[in-house]
Structure formats: C-alpha cells, structure tokens
Amino acid sequence: MPGQRVPKTPAGLRTRRHIRVRSKVAGTEERPRLVVFRSHKHIYAQIVNDVTQRTLMSVSDSALKGKKSEKSTAVGKLVAEKAKAAGITKVVFDRAGYRYHGRVKAVADGAREGGLEF
C-alpha cells in the first residue's frame, strides 16, 4: 500500500509484513500459493492461483476437534489431500505476515506430511 499510512497496531504491523512477503511470493499455474490465515480460535488455509486471481480450494479447522496446534496440522494434511486430488503437488508457502512458528509451522508441516512440496 504505497502512500497509505498503516497504523502501528499489531494488525497493522502484520499487514505491513504481509505486503512485504507478498512482494516476493506469487502463485502460478504450476506452483500456486498456499496461504495461511490465523485467528484467535481457528486457522484457515487456501490455495490461490495469482495469475488468474482464483482461489482453487480452502480448508478450515471448524469441524475438527482437539488442541489448536493439532487442528493446524490436520488442516495442513487436509489441504494437501485436496490439492493432490486436484493434481497440485508443488506450492509456494505464504505465511501472510505471521511468524513461521507454532500453528503456522504446524500447517506447513502437515501439508508436507500430506505430500505437498514447498
């Protein structure tokens, strides 16, 4: 967001980091982008093709039971399973401004266990 002032709140700082990450990470036809969104209660993962600007699939932990980190690993495995069914084996990981730690890392590890290649 060049020219716009982003407030120095935690959400504003994450937005700035996300913009910085997105300037380097883009999804293509052969290698779409695996995006993670983390709220306080839930975690979501999407596979996006930035060339056509389409969300190919999305997964959330709303139907899963267990601890948040366990649900995050399950989300990663689920998104990998859906991606393999759609013929996607390689992705680019987009941490969306979050630190690669905890639940975000659990999603990435689950996706790798499920067979996705980063």
VENBELHU-V180420 format. One record per residue. N is the residue number from 1. RES is the residue in one small letter. SS is DSSP state (@ for helix, = for strand, . for the rest). PSI is psi as a letter, one per 30 degrees, with the letter a starting at -180 (none if undefined). OMEGA is omega in whole degrees, -180 to 180 (999 if undefined). Layout:
N,RES,SS,PSI,OMEGA / N,RES,SS,PSI,OMEGA
This chain:
1,m,.,i,179 / 2,p,.,k,177 / 3,g,.,f,179 / 4,q,.,k,-179 / 5,r,.,k,179 / 6,v,.,k,-178 / 7,p,.,l,-177 / 8,k,.,h,173 / 9,t,.,l,177 / 10,p,@,e,179 / 11,a,@,e,179 / 12,g,@,e,178 / 13,l,@,e,177 / 14,r,@,e,177 / 15,t,@,e,178 / 16,r,@,e,178 / 17,r,@,e,-180 / 18,h,@,e,178 / 19,i,@,e,180 / 20,r,@,e,178 / 21,v,@,e,-177 / 22,r,@,f,177 / 23,s,.,f,-179 / 24,k,.,f,-174 / 25,v,.,k,177 / 26,a,.,k,179 / 27,g,.,k,179 / 28,t,.,a,178 / 29,e,.,e,-177 / 30,e,.,f,-174 / 31,r,.,i,-179 / 32,p,=,l,-175 / 33,r,=,k,175 / 34,l,=,j,-176 / 35,v,=,k,178 / 36,v,=,k,170 / 37,f,=,k,-176 / 38,r,=,k,172 / 39,s,.,a,-179 / 40,h,.,e,-176 / 41,k,.,e,-169 / 42,h,.,l,175 / 43,i,=,k,-176 / 44,y,=,k,176 / 45,a,=,k,178 / 46,q,=,l,170 / 47,i,=,k,-171 / 48,v,=,k,171 / 49,n,=,j,-176 / 50,d,.,f,180 / 51,v,.,e,179 / 52,t,.,f,-179 / 53,q,.,h,-179 / 54,r,=,k,170 / 55,t,=,j,-176 / 56,l,=,e,177 / 57,m,=,l,177 / 58,s,=,l,-179 / 59,v,=,k,174 / 60,s,=,l,-178 / 61,d,.,g,-173 / 62,s,.,f,-179 / 63,a,.,f,-176 / 64,l,.,l,179 / 65,k,.,l,177 / 66,g,.,a,178 / 67,k,.,l,-176 / 68,k,@,e,-179 / 69,s,@,e,177 / 70,e,@,e,178 / 71,k,@,e,179 / 72,s,@,e,177 / 73,t,@,e,179 / 74,a,@,e,177 / 75,v,@,e,177 / 76,g,@,e,179 / 77,k,@,e,180 / 78,l,@,e,-179 / 79,v,@,e,177 / 80,a,@,e,179 / 81,e,@,e,179 / 82,k,@,e,-179 / 83,a,@,e,179 / 84,k,@,e,177 / 85,a,@,e,179 / 86,a,.,f,177 / 87,g,.,g,179 / 88,i,.,k,179 / 89,t,.,f,-179 / 90,k,=,k,178 / 91,v,=,l,172 / 92,v,=,k,-176 / 93,f,=,k,178 / 94,d,=,j,-177 / 95,r,.,f,172 / 96,a,.,h,177 / 97,g,.,f,177 / 98,y,.,l,174 / 99,r,.,k,178 / 100,y,.,i,-169 / 101,h,.,k,173 / 102,g,.,b,-175 / 103,r,@,e,178 / 104,v,@,e,178 / 105,k,@,e,179 / 106,a,@,e,177 / 107,v,@,e,-180 / 108,a,@,e,179 / 109,d,@,e,178 / 110,g,@,e,179 / 111,a,@,e,177 / 112,r,@,e,178 / 113,e,@,e,180 / 114,g,.,f,175 / 115,g,.,g,177 / 116,l,.,k,-179 / 117,e,=,k,180 / 118,f,.,none,999
